[in-house]
Every structure is written in C-alpha cells, then in structure tokens.
Amino acid sequence: MSTIPAALTAATVLGGAGALAAPALPYKIRIPAVGVLTAAVGVAGAVAGAAALGGSRWTASLPGLLPLAGTHLAVDALAGLFMAVAGAVVAAVAVYGIGYAAGHGEHGIGSRTAQTALPLFALTLVLVPVAASVSTFLVLWELMALASLLLVLAEHRERASVWRAGVWYAVMTHLGLVLLLAAFAVFAAHAGAETFTALRAGAHDISPTLRGLVFVLAGLAFTSKAGAVPLHAWLPRAHPEAPSPVSALMSAAMVNLGIYGLVRTGLDLLGGGPAWWWLALMAVGGASAVYGILQAAMASDLKRLLAYSTSENMGLILIGVGASGLFGAYGDRRLAALALAAALLHVVNHAAFKALLFCAAGSVLRATGLRDLDRLGGLRSRMPFTAGLFAVAALGAVALPPGNGFISEWLLLQSLIHGLQVPGVAVAVVLPLSVALIALSAGIAAAAFVKAFGVGFSARPRSDAAAAAEESPPLMLVGMGLLAAACVALALVPGVLGTGLDRAVAATGLPGSGAVFGGGLRVRLADISAWLSPVWVVAALTAALMLAVGLPRLYGRRRRRVNAKLWDCGGGAPTPRMAYTATSFAEPLQRVFDDVLAPEQDLNVTPVRESAYLVERVRFQRRVPDRIEHRLYEPVLGALNRAGQAARRLAGGSVHLYLGYGFVGLVVLLLVLAVGW
Amino acid sequence: MSTAVGYAAVAGQVVVVGAGAPVLTGWMRQVRARLEGRAGAGVLQPWRDARKLLRKEPVTPIGTGPAFRAAPALLVASTAVVVALVPLLSTDTPVSGHADLILVVALIALGTLALALAGLDTGTAFGGMGASREMTVASLVEPTLLLSVFALSIPAGTTNLPAIVSGAVHEPARLASPAGLLAVAALAVAVLAETGRIPVDNPSTHLELTMIHEAMVLEYAGPDLALVELGAQMRLTLLLGLLSSLFVPWGIATGTSWAALALALVLFAVKVALLGAVLAAAEVFWAKVRLFRVPELLAGSFLLALLAVTASYFLSGTS
C-alpha cells in the first residue's frame, strides 16, 4: 500500500536533485549524472504507476504546499496507466539520452539549461496524472509546458527554425492553458469547490449548457496538447526541432496527457455527456487521423513524418474515447468500456513504438546530420542495429500483425463494428465512417512507413553524409533496445496488461470490460465472439516462413548464392541519383489527394539570352504546406497583425491623449456602474 | 473426434492452393489465349516455369539488403497462413477460431508491404516506382476491404470468417439481401486491385508506364522469382476462393465428415476455375485504366461498401 507515496517521493527527490545538480556540475559529469537521475525518476514513476494498475489507490492533501488552495494528490488506476507509460518512456529515453547528449557538445541538449529542464520535464510527466485538484493540475501542467519549451529551444544556436518552432509552441500551449483555465474556472465555480472529488460530486447539478461549455473548452485545450487538428500546428514544428530524446518524450509521453485530461474531465469528472460531445470528438479524431497521416506520407523530413504520425495516432485514440462516450451516452456501458480499453491500449502501444521511432530518427540525425529522407538511404548496412530497431517500431506503427499497433487497432475496430448494436441513426452513420477512416489511415500509414524505412534505410546512400554514417554508441542502443523489448512484449503478450487496463477503465466509472483479456495471451471479447491470439499469429507465420524457405530448397539443387550486378531492365547498375526518393515515392498519393493537400508548385524556366527557344535552366519547386495552418491560422494571425498596426495609431505619444483616454474610461465605467446598479 | 478431418482440411487448403495456384494461372492464361485466337502454352506452363526457376542458382543483386532477400518467403508465408485460416474447404477446422477477417485483411497487407520494401531495397528507379504505386493502391483498397468486412459481419454478429460462412450456408437469404450484393460488388473490385489484375494492373505487362507489381519484382531471379510468382498466384487463388466462400458458400464442409470434405474440394476447384475463367474472359474485353483513374474506381467500390453497411444496418433494424 505504501509503494505509491514512496515511489512518488523518490521521483520528486530524484528529479529535484537532478534539476539542482545540473547547473552546478561540470559538463563531463553533468550528462551522465542528470541522465541517471532522470532515468531513476522514470523508474520510480513506472513503479508507482504499476502499483496503481495493480489495484493500489492513494490520496493525500498537502495544504501548505501551494498558497490558498493547497495541493491535492490522488492516484487511481487511470492515473497509474499514464504514469506507468510516462515513467517507462522516460526511463528508456533517459538512458538513450545520455549517449545522445554526450556527442553534442556543451550547447544544445548538453547545456546547463537543457539539463536542468530535463529532469523537471520527466518529473512533471509523471506527476501530472497525480494531481487531484484544479490548481494542482494547472500548476503541474504549466510546469510541464515550460520545461518542455526550454528543451525544445535547446538547439536554438544551431538553427533559426528552432526559435520559430519555440514561439509557435509557447503561444499555442499557453492558449491551451487559457482555455483550460476558463473551463476549470467555470466548472469549479459551479461545482462549489476545486478538488476533483468535489467536481465529480457537483458535476450533475450543473446545467447542460454549462457542462457543454466546460467540455468544449477543456476538449479544445486537451486535443491541442494531444496534437489533434485543428489545433495541431505546434506539433509538426516543435517535435522535429527539439533534440531527439525530447521529441521522443513529447511524442510518446506528453501528448498522452492530453488524452488523459480528456478522459479524466469528460468521462470521469463530468461523468459523461450527451451524444454531440462525443460525435464532435470522433469527428476531431477522424480528421486528425487521416489528415495527420496524409501529411506524414507527404513529409520528407523524417522527424516531421513521425510528428504527423503522432497526430494520426492521437486521432485514432480520440475516436476510441469518443466512441466510448457515445456508447455511454446511449447507455451501452459494456461497449463503452471496450472502446475506452482499446483507446487506452493504443496509448500504451503508441508510446512504445513512437518513442523508439524518434530515438532511431535521433540516431540517424546524430550519425549523418540529416533529417531529409531524400538525402538518406543505405543506412541498413552502416547502422544495422538502428535500422533493425526502427523496423520493429515501424511494424508497430503500420498496424499490421505481428506489430503491437495491430492489437489495439484490432480492438478499436472490433468495438466500432459491434457498436452497431447500439440503436440510433447517428451511430449507424458515424461508425461505418469511423471504420473507413481508421482503415484509410492504416493504409496510408503503411505507405508512409514503407517510405520512411525503404527510402531512409534501404537502397544506397544518396549523400556523402549518409554514406559515412556510423552506428550509435552502446548506451543509445540499450535505450532503444528497452523500448523495442516493450514493443515486442506488447505485441506478443498484451494480456499482461489486462487487469490493469480494466482497472483503468473502471476508474472512469464504467464497468471493467473484464472480458477483454483472458488467459494472459489472448484478446477475447466475451459477449461478442471475436478473438485474436497474437502468439498464435506469430507462431503460424514463423512455421509458414520455415516452410516457404525450406520446401524450395528440398526441390532445387543446392547452390551457393552468387552476387550479380543489378539488372534494372538492362540499364546496368543505376547511380543513387536514379533511385526513388521520398518525394517521388509520395507523388502518386499526393496526386490522389490533390484536393485535400493543395500542393503549391512553382516552375521557373530561364531561356538562354540569345534565343527564347533554348532553355538555360529549369527550376521546379513543389511544397505541400499544412493546409489547415494555411487556411485557419494565417487569416487569424493576419487579422491580429492588422489590429495591432491599427492600434498603434491610438498611441500617438501625446500625454494629453493618454489623459483623455483615462478620463473617457473613467466616465464610461461610472456610467456603466450607475446604469447597471 | 473431428480433429483428423479438421487438420486434413487445413492441410488440404494449403496444399490445394499452393499446388493449384500455378494451375489456376495457367488456366486463366489459356482461357485468355483461346479467346484471343492463340493456342496458348498449356495449363501447366506456370508449373514448368517454376520448376525451371527453382533449379537455377540463387542470385543476390549487389546493393540489396535483407528486405530484398526476405520478401519472397514472407509473401508466400503470410499468404499460406491466410490460406490455412480462411474456410475454403471446411468451416470446422482446428484454426477456425483464429480466422478473424480483420486479421486476414492485415496479413494480406503484410505481404504487399514486404514486396514494396523489397522494391525500394533494390535502389533502382523501377523498384521504387512499383513500390510507390503498389502502396498507393493498397492504401486506397484498405477502407473498402474493412467496410466490406463490416458489412459481412453485421448479420453474423462476428468478424470470425468460418462463422460468417457457415451462417450463410445455413441461411442463404443473407446472401441475396441488398447488403450482401453490394458487399460482393465492393469486394470484387478490391480483389482485382489487391491481386493486380486488369483494370488496375496488367499482370503480363513489362511496360514501365503501366506496371505496378512487375516493376517491384524486376530484380528477382531464380528460386526467389519462383517464390514471388508462387506468392502472387497463391494470393489470386486465395482471394478468388475467399470471394466464392463468402458469396457462393454452398458445398463447403461445415461438419466433420470425410465425404463432405472431398465434395468441398471438388466444388472449390470448380468454383475457383469458373471465377478465374470469368475474370480471364473479362480481361480480354477490358483495358487497363490509367493509374490516376484507379482511385476513382476504388472510390466507387468504397461507396458500394459504405452502402452495404448502411443497408444491412437499416434493413436489419426494421425487420
């Protein structure tokens, strides 16, 4: 019973020690010391989370810690799940980070500021789900945002784009905070108190309109943190520009907390709501899934591709959470539990493979200095371990067996397919569309990751930097190996999560979908007959593979493999410049989705001066801009800019004018008071 | 117990599809040749080709990696697992509990993915081109496939394939419903796309502008090529067999008698041969559509699948 407070205290002490030690320690000791402390924070968080998943609960309030409101903490299984995921990711990535930062010099990720922020960020990732009152939650939430902002900005000396990404991130995360603050202010004001227990108790007495307002505001804030459209614009900027271990932490642990907030607020504190909340959430999820993965398929920057894939996966999770709420709104609580279990399982799976993908991308970046897939290639022979680890994670990301992503997507699809039992025309229209969107996003994800692996790691190097790449140091490989082991374990024996997942679902007040996992290995749905045994699939595939390799050998004469030049239709061995690049690979998809993506192209033909018929130079450029950003953000930013310009005219610099403003303001205020009272 | 018949059925499915797939391809080529006024090479020609290829020495093109080496075996293996799962001969097999339709769709996609990676692994322009086109088509087929799965699973209340098929055997009315017919139309187009037949891809072309599948496998030779060919032929047989199992399920053994299994074997061969002949005959009269018109075809089939789901929902809701 005392595991949770002990582990949380340990995490806090270790994280605090790391943050205090980082500025004081010399460069050589700083990175390993902070890395070890951060990893320990992660381990402690994972232990606390695992204990909560095992059935322990813990609550505490420390009245003196925050002025006025005090600090309220509570750990249930739902919080435990997110703590365990964050802790495990932090631990593995911190180990990886020691190796990564060691090669990066005194600036960037190894700097005093970044190394101070790192353990704090790790600590807040673990602690945000522990918060059990509005003020505690918001303080930790903001600390997390600030720590991650410092880390995103770590490499600002190296690239100007880092600074811009940081500004975008800072602005959007604080807009989210304002929305969240508004949501919780309304909620707490009407519930009468600000602890989560009081909010839970008071939620039912609030009018439906206000409840809807709270959900919409909080939903916007949390989906923005999760990187869902339309408030995703910070994610594809900040994730690629952050140092790779930080990208891994943000993409695999921080965005999850957006999901946590949504589940906590929508399903737990507000206790569910009318169907329109959840239909809206599913629409946001579906749009994120397809739009995110389409942009990922177009991206030729490896880390940008992974960032957009995060947007996609969060979209899938939001579809699951939305479906859960929808089924709950129609009264089918068992199905609601199933959909939520699928969503939470996908949170875990996504964290495992996405952390590994970002780490592998970081290894590539470290070895070659390149993120541009068009200039990579051939890394499988130069960096065999990294290539193999990337392949393991990519298999999870494409949601095909035997990868871990397949298991949760299968469960999600099952919950949607069987959702048609729920009456209601809205359900009958929305569920098939959701299934189609999930299928489309899975299909495009396959194309995107075939591109990432096939162009980045296969074929031949397309640049000198890629040709000279060297394998990462052992510590980075160990960190990635831990994450790969998690991916494999989740793919083979998801059943070990079974009871914990059920407890997490039950923490939202739904019945535990006890039928989801039985027998340790099998995903099985009791009231609906469908089941999947990942171990069986792997065993069958292995057996068939041996058969396919062995039988032809029995027949054919055994001959040694010989090497030969590439045939290429008689063209002989082509140069690397002739190989397909990421851009060319994505071209057919881009044409198919022309109307959605709206690419911009630019053709510049420069003729020779003597004759217009002889061409000297042809310059062709095509960009696939983020269309939502283009259409939604730029008008808003433009309007703000114009308003700012116009407002400058108000401040002419004359003291008389300012005194006049004061006078007019006072008179208006008095008039309002006089009339109003 | 039923296990002996069940295991025999699974083994029978794998052996019949494995050994029969080249024959089916030979048969389709023969039908096509006769319709076009040629003599044709005979039904057994694909087998003779395979024998020749298997005896050659394995060749690894310089500059290719493990993805290129592993893809042929992976293609055949993933297809073989699906063949074992899908109720082609019997719905009552030891593995029928694992035969989930979503798993089947995903395993078929796994084979596609392996081959696309192999195409990119060669580093040639053709390999990349084929991989890019194949993944584009595959990603657009996926929604149709899963929605058809959805439509089929509604009357049965499960995505378990043997349960769907045995339900249809016992209740033929399910098949004649609008939902069933729409789903068959949608699935048929998806099968054409997945197996790379006209009008999506032309299996006998080697013209760079048009080829998809062939472009990915240009660098294969010898035993590897034999496996790739066998894998593609098995996929065609499997998907035609799956279509026949879903929409003309009669004759598939639902019990545990040897006689029923033997009858199922004969009927399976007849059904697939007929479907193959129809497809081959249709290919004589169709032309391959432009690559960028393929999405329109697939969007059409997607719409059919969506209609199938909604139809089956509303029709089952009112009754």
Boltz contact constraints between the chains, C-beta under 6 A:
constraints:
  - contact:
      token1: [A, 380]
      token2: [B, 65]
      max_distance: 6.0
  - contact:
      token1: [A, 400]
      token2: [B, 106]
      max_distance: 6.0
  - contact:
      token1: [A, 400]
      token2: [B, 109]
      max_distance: 6.0
  - contact:
      token1: [A, 400]
      token2: [B, 110]
      max_distance: 6.0
  - contact:
      token1: [A, 401]
      token2: [B, 106]
      max_distance: 6.0
  - contact:
      token1: [A, 410]
      token2: [B, 102]
      max_distance: 6.0
  - contact:
      token1: [A, 413]
      token2: [B, 102]
      max_distance: 6.0
  - contact:
      token1: [A, 417]
      token2: [B, 150]
      max_distance: 6.0
  - contact:
      token1: [A, 417]
      token2: [B, 153]
      max_distance: 6.0
  - contact:
      token1: [A, 420]
      token2: [B, 313]
      max_distance: 6.0
  - contact:
      token1: [A, 428]
      token2: [B, 313]
      max_distance: 6.0
  - contact:
      token1: [A, 432]
      token2: [B, 306]
      max_distance: 6.0
  - contact:
      token1: [A, 432]
      token2: [B, 309]
      max_distance: 6.0
  - contact:
      token1: [A, 435]
      token2: [B, 146]
      max_distance: 6.0
  - contact:
      token1: [A, 435]
      token2: [B, 150]
      max_distance: 6.0
  - contact:
      token1: [A, 436]
      token2: [B, 143]
      max_distance: 6.0
  - contact:
      token1: [A, 436]
      token2: [B, 147]
      max_distance: 6.0
  - contact:
      token1: [A, 439]
      token2: [B, 142]
      max_distance: 6.0
  - contact:
      token1: [A, 439]
      token2: [B, 143]
      max_distance: 6.0
  - contact:
      token1: [A, 439]
      token2: [B, 146]
      max_distance: 6.0
  - contact:
      token1: [A, 440]
      token2: [B, 143]
      max_distance: 6.0
  - contact:
      token1: [A, 442]
      token2: [B, 142]
      max_distance: 6.0
  - contact:
      token1: [A, 443]
      token2: [B, 139]
      max_distance: 6.0
  - contact:
      token1: [A, 443]
      token2: [B, 142]
      max_distance: 6.0
  - contact:
      token1: [A, 444]
      token2: [B, 139]
      max_distance: 6.0
  - contact:
      token1: [A, 446]
      token2: [B, 113]
      max_distance: 6.0
  - contact:
      token1: [A, 447]
      token2: [B, 135]
      max_distance: 6.0
  - contact:
      token1: [A, 447]
      token2: [B, 139]
      max_distance: 6.0
  - contact:
      token1: [A, 450]
      token2: [B, 116]
      max_distance: 6.0
  - contact:
      token1: [A, 450]
      token2: [B, 117]
      max_distance: 6.0
  - contact:
      token1: [A, 450]
      token2: [B, 135]
      max_distance: 6.0
  - contact:
      token1: [A, 454]
      token2: [B, 117]
      max_distance: 6.0
  - contact:
      token1: [A, 454]
      token2: [B, 120]
      max_distance: 6.0
  - contact:
      token1: [A, 458]
      token2: [B, 67]
      max_distance: 6.0
  - contact:
      token1: [A, 458]
      token2: [B, 120]
      max_distance: 6.0
  - contact:
      token1: [A, 458]
      token2: [B, 121]
      max_distance: 6.0
  - contact:
      token1: [A, 459]
      token2: [B, 123]
      max_distance: 6.0
  - contact:
      token1: [A, 460]
      token2: [B, 63]
      max_distance: 6.0
  - contact:
      token1: [A, 460]
      token2: [B, 123]
      max_distance: 6.0
  - contact:
      token1: [A, 529]
      token2: [B, 158]
      max_distance: 6.0
  - contact:
      token1: [A, 530]
      token2: [B, 158]
      max_distance: 6.0
  - contact:
      token1: [A, 530]
      token2: [B, 159]
      max_distance: 6.0
  - contact:
      token1: [A, 532]
      token2: [B, 100]
      max_distance: 6.0
  - contact:
      token1: [A, 536]
      token2: [B, 98]
      max_distance: 6.0
  - contact:
      token1: [A, 540]
      token2: [B, 81]
      max_distance: 6.0
  - contact:
      token1: [A, 541]
      token2: [B, 77]
      max_distance: 6.0
  - contact:
      token1: [A, 541]
      token2: [B, 81]
      max_distance: 6.0
  - contact:
      token1: [A, 544]
      token2: [B, 77]
      max_distance: 6.0
  - contact:
      token1: [A, 544]
      token2: [B, 80]
      max_distance: 6.0
  - contact:
      token1: [A, 544]
      token2: [B, 81]
      max_distance: 6.0
  - contact:
      token1: [A, 545]
      token2: [B, 73]
      max_distance: 6.0
  - contact:
      token1: [A, 545]
      token2: [B, 77]
      max_distance: 6.0
  - contact:
      token1: [A, 548]
      token2: [B, 73]
      max_distance: 6.0
  - contact:
      token1: [A, 548]
      token2: [B, 76]
      max_distance: 6.0
  - contact:
      token1: [A, 548]
      token2: [B, 77]
      max_distance: 6.0
  - contact:
      token1: [A, 549]
      token2: [B, 73]
      max_distance: 6.0
  - contact:
      token1: [A, 552]
      token2: [B, 54]
      max_distance: 6.0
  - contact:
      token1: [A, 552]
      token2: [B, 223]
      max_distance: 6.0
  - contact:
      token1: [A, 555]
      token2: [B, 54]
      max_distance: 6.0
  - contact:
      token1: [A, 556]
      token2: [B, 54]
      max_distance: 6.0
  - contact:
      token1: [A, 556]
      token2: [B, 55]
      max_distance: 6.0
  - contact:
      token1: [A, 556]
      token2: [B, 223]
      max_distance: 6.0
  - contact:
      token1: [A, 557]
      token2: [B, 55]
      max_distance: 6.0
  - contact:
      token1: [A, 559]
      token2: [B, 57]
      max_distance: 6.0
  - contact:
      token1: [A, 561]
      token2: [B, 58]
      max_distance: 6.0
  - contact:
      token1: [A, 561]
      token2: [B, 60]
      max_distance: 6.0
  - contact:
      token1: [A, 562]
      token2: [B, 57]
      max_distance: 6.0
  - contact:
      token1: [A, 562]
      token2: [B, 59]
      max_distance: 6.0
  - contact:
      token1: [A, 563]
      token2: [B, 60]
      max_distance: 6.0
  - contact:
      token1: [A, 563]
      token2: [B, 62]
      max_distance: 6.0
  - contact:
      token1: [A, 564]
      token2: [B, 59]
      max_distance: 6.0
  - contact:
      token1: [A, 564]
      token2: [B, 61]
      max_distance: 6.0
  - contact:
      token1: [A, 566]
      token2: [B, 61]
      max_distance: 6.0
  - contact:
      token1: [A, 566]
      token2: [B, 124]
      max_distance: 6.0
  - contact:
      token1: [A, 567]
      token2: [B, 219]
      max_distance: 6.0
  - contact:
      token1: [A, 568]
      token2: [B, 124]
      max_distance: 6.0
  - contact:
      token1: [A, 574]
      token2: [B, 124]
      max_distance: 6.0
  - contact:
      token1: [A, 578]
      token2: [B, 125]
      max_distance: 6.0
  - contact:
      token1: [A, 579]
      token2: [B, 123]
      max_distance: 6.0
  - contact:
      token1: [A, 580]
      token2: [B, 128]
      max_distance: 6.0
  - contact:
      token1: [A, 585]
      token2: [B, 132]
      max_distance: 6.0
  - contact:
      token1: [A, 588]
      token2: [B, 132]
      max_distance: 6.0
  - contact:
      token1: [A, 588]
      token2: [B, 133]
      max_distance: 6.0
  - contact:
      token1: [A, 588]
      token2: [B, 136]
      max_distance: 6.0
  - contact:
      token1: [A, 589]
      token2: [B, 136]
      max_distance: 6.0
  - contact:
      token1: [A, 591]
      token2: [B, 292]
      max_distance: 6.0
  - contact:
      token1: [A, 592]
      token2: [B, 295]
      max_distance: 6.0
